[in-house]
Amino acid sequence: MMSANGPVAGVDCTDARRGDGQEQPDESSPGSMDVDAQAQAHSFRYSLKFPCIGQCIVINNKNFDRQTGMNQRNGTDVDAANVMKVFAKLGYKVKVYNDQTVAQLKQVLMGVSKEDHSSFASLVCVLLSHGDDGIFFGTDGSIELKHLTSLFRGDRCKSLVGKPKLFFIQACRGTELDAGIETDSMDDGTTKIPVEADFMYAYSTAPGYYSWRNTMTGSWFIHSLCEMITKYGKELELHHIMTRVNHKVAVEFESVSNAPGFDARKQIPCIVSMLTKEMYFCP
């Protein structure tokens, strides 16, 4: 166990008939069905045929204004460093913004949303801070998460239409604590799409619950995310990777705390997907 410090379609083949009425064998080349099947499979994958796989924007909030009453988020710099290393290795252009106020948060993400992403295959945004259900904290106060993520909707960020927009959010979503329970071991043409399509939100915890962070090794969620992407990022589809993240967090972590009610607590990440294709980080 790792611990945390405090609350902190098939193909129909027909015979070819020529002018002499003789039957001839089918003239398709060997393996053509395999090629067709492969092409069909790839139509369900997001294209990576762009100059760059995309940008990765990291918001890393550690220190908060005194009037907010929020504690320093020790360990978050480890998360930010791990994210930077892992996504840079995948080919993302990583930008880290530390200790952002609400105004700065909006300015940074609005700026990114207004950029030309024509040469990018995707967008990744990693948000590290305190939070509540539907709420994310800048260093001086809170803002609704949807105000930040909606900047990248299809009707607002045209150069990312039809491309995956991946948000990884390490933040509390409430104050509930999970005590756990014992269990036995065991593309062609023009298509109209919803403006909310092609988003994935990977939350560190379920709605209403605390999210745990170790002050030395970083948060359970980001630690697990980076480890699973490092291990499987070049072979597995994103949803499969995230299922492994869920498993690691759920099984391998449990809190250790002297604070009443905070010891031996568990956590399960929550993946909300509006992706319309499979997302692979490699072709």
JOCOR-V905336 format. One record per backbone hydrogen bond with DSSP energy under -0.5 kcal/mol. CO is the residue of the C=O (numbers start at 0). NH is the residue of the N-H. Records with the same first field share a line. If there is no record, write none. Layout:
CO->NH / NH
This chain:
1->253
3->5 / 255
10->12
11->13
15->23
17->20
21->17
23->15
28->31
30->34
31->35
32->36
33->37
34->38
35->39
36->40
37->41
38->42
39->42
40->43
41->44
43->277
47->49
51->120
52->121
53->92
54->123
55->57 / 94
56->58 / 125
57->59 / 96
58->60 / 127
59->61 / 98
61->72
64->67 / 68 / 69
65->68
71->73
72->75
74->77 / 78
75->79
76->80
77->81
78->82
79->83
80->84
81->85
82->86
83->87
84->88
85->89
86->91
87->90
91->93
92->55
94->57
95->97
96->59
99->138
100->104
101->105
102->106
103->107
104->108
105->109
106->110
107->111
108->112
109->113
111->114
114->116
116->119
118->51
120->163
121->54
122->165
123->56
124->126 / 167
125->58 / 127
126->128 / 169
127->60
129->136
131->134
133->144
134->131
135->142
137->140
138->64
140->137
142->135
143->146 / 147
144->147 / 148
145->149
147->150
148->151
149->152
152->155 / 156
156->159
157->160
159->162
163->122 / 165
164->166 / 199
165->124 / 167
166->168 / 201
167->126 / 169
168->170 / 203
169->128
172->207
175->209
176->178
177->265
190->192
193->196
194->153
195->198
197->164
198->273
199->166 / 201
200->202 / 271
201->168
202->269
205->208
207->175
208->172
211->219
213->217
217->213
218->222
219->223
220->224
221->225
222->226
223->227
224->228
225->229
226->230
227->231
228->232
231->234 / 235
232->280
236->239 / 240
237->241
238->242
239->243
240->244
241->245
242->246
243->247
244->248
245->249
246->250
247->251
248->252
251->1
254->263
255->5
258->261
261->264
264->254
265->177
267->205
269->202 / 271
270->272
271->200
273->197
277->45 / 279
278->237
